[in-house]
C-alpha cells in the first residue's frame, strides 16, 4: 500500500511538471482568419484579415508582430492583451489565400499563427463610371515651330486621335470606356481644338534708294525676298512709306516698315551744254561702202572661128551740095531737106564702120592662121 501511494505521488508530480512546461505555449499564440467579399470594381475582392493576440488570462501580456507573410499586416504592429485587429486588402484573384503572422511577447516568448480565406463569393458583374479628361494642348507658337497633343492617362478610359496629326491644324480626340467601365452621365467623350498653322520664318530685307540724277528724282528700289511682299504708299508729310507683308505660309521676323524722303531731280548736276546762239558745225555724213559682189568662176569660153565676110558692094556717095549753095526749087520745105541730108550722113557712117569691121576680121583671121 505504501509503495502504491508513492507511485501515485510520483506520477502526479510528473503530470504537474508537464502542464507547467506546456502552459506558456498554449497561453501565447496568434489567432488568424480571413473572409472575402465582392469589390467595387469588376473582378476584384476585398479580403479582411483578423489577427488576435490570444492568451490564457495573463494580466499583462502585450505582443509585437515580428514577421508577416503578406504586406497587409505590417511588421512592428503591437497588440495589447487579448486584442484583435483587422487588416483589409483588395485582390484580383480567387485562388486560396493564407496569412501567417509571428509575434513576440513581453516575456520573450515567440510564436506564430496562420489563417486562410475559406472561399470567395460569386460577384455579380458591375460597371464603374469614369470621367474622361481632355488632352494637354500646346499650340503652334511662332514660325518654324509645331504644336503638340498629350493624351490623358485615365483608369478605365482609352483615348484615340481621330482627326489631325497632333502637330498642327484641327484635331479631335475620342474617349472610350474600357470593359467594366462606363462614361459617367454628362461627362464629355469627344474633345476638339486647333493647334494652329505651321508657318516658315521670313526676314524682310530693307529697300534701297536710287538717285536722284540731274533729270530724274530719287526712287525706292524694292528687294526680292522669299515669302515677303512689298508695297509703297505716299506718307502724310510728303514721304514714301514701304510696308512688308507675309505671303501665305510665312510669318515675318524683323522690321516691316520703312519711311523715306525722296529728293527731286538735280538739274544743276547735269553737264553744261553749248551756249545759246552758238553755230553748230554739222557733221559730214559718211558715205556707206558698197559691198563687193563676189564673182562666181565662169565656164571656159569655146573658141570662135571667124569666117571671111563677103565683100561689100560699095555704093557711090551722093554728092553733097555746098552749104552756101542755094537748094534747087523742088517744092520741098527746109525740114524735109535736112532730114534727107541726115539720112545720107548716117548711111555714110554705116559704110565706114562696115569697112573697118572687115579689115579687123581679116587681121584676126591672120592671127588665128
Secondary structure as UniProt FT lines:
FT   HELIX           2..27
FT   STRAND          28..38
FT   TURN            42..43
FT   STRAND          45..55
FT   STRAND          63..68
FT   TURN            71..72
FT   TURN            75..76
FT   STRAND          78..79
FT   TURN            81..82
FT   STRAND          84..91
FT   STRAND          98..105
FT   TURN            106..107
FT   STRAND          110..117
FT   STRAND          128..130
FT   STRAND          136..138
FT   TURN            143..144
FT   STRAND          148..150
FT   TURN            155..156
FT   STRAND          157..163
FT   STRAND          170..177
FT   TURN            179..180
FT   STRAND          181..183
FT   TURN            185..186
FT   STRAND          190..194
FT   STRAND          200..202
FT   STRAND          208..210
FT   STRAND          219..221
FT   TURN            226..227
FT   STRAND          228..234
FT   TURN            236..237
FT   STRAND          240..246
FT   TURN            248..249
FT   STRAND          250..252
FT   STRAND          257..260
FT   HELIX           267..269
FT   TURN            276..277
FT   TURN            323..324
FT   HELIX           334..368
//
